[in-house]
Amino acid sequence: KAYDLVALEDDSGLFPHYQGAPMLRVDYARDHPQVVAALNRLDGMITEEEMIQMNYQVSQEGQSAKDVAHQYLLDKG
């Protein structure tokens, strides 16, 4: 977006899809089940286009990751 680039379709399947995943220490997950439950609700929710847009907001527009994530969750309800 910052350089007017166009994303091409990987019709040969050369590159794997980006799939972010939370990583927690076992003891933290055990002690904070509400965090695990909240993260589980996000599973499969964020599209690739949404992730690209959020990354852009942070890396190019200078917004904080916390603010971008908060706005995303508000928008999703």
N, C-alpha and C positions, 0 to 999 in steps of 0.2 A: 504494500500500500504506500509506503513512504517513497518508493522509487518507481511507481507505476509498473510494477512487474505483474505478470499474469501467472497464476498457478496452473500448471498443466495436469491433466488427468494421467495417472500412472496406469495405463491400460495393460501394461505388461506385468504389473504386480511386482516391480523391482524393489520398491521401498515399502517397508511395513507402515501401517497406519500408526499415527501417534496416539498412544493411550496412556494418559497420566494415571498414576496410582498413588494413593497415600501410603506412607511408610511410618509405622509407629513401633516403638519398643514394646515388647510383650507385656512388661510390667505396667507401662503407661496405659496400654489398651485395657488391661485387666482392671486397673484402678479408675479408669474413665470410660465406662461403657457408653455413656451418653455421647462422647466424641465419636466413638466407633459407629454408633447408630446414625449420627448426623452425616458422617462420611459415606456410609453405606447408601443413604438416600440420594447421594450425588452420582452413584454408579450409573454410567450410561447416559447421564443427563446432558453433559456438555458436548456440543457438536464440535467438529474440527473447525468450522468457520467461527464459532463463538470463541474458541480458544485462541485462534489467530487474532481476532478482534481484541480480546482482553490482553494478549501479549503486546499488541500494538499500543494499546492505551498506556501500558506501563513503560515499555521500552522507548517509544517515540513521543508520546504525549506527556510523559513525566508524572503520570498519576501513580499513586501508591497502589501496590498489589492489594492491600487491605481494602482500600476504597473501591477498587474495581470489582473485587470479589463480593463485597457487600452490596454494591449496586446490582450485580448479576443476580444475587439471591433475592433481592427485593423485586427485580423484574420478573423472576420466575415464580414468585409467590411462595 
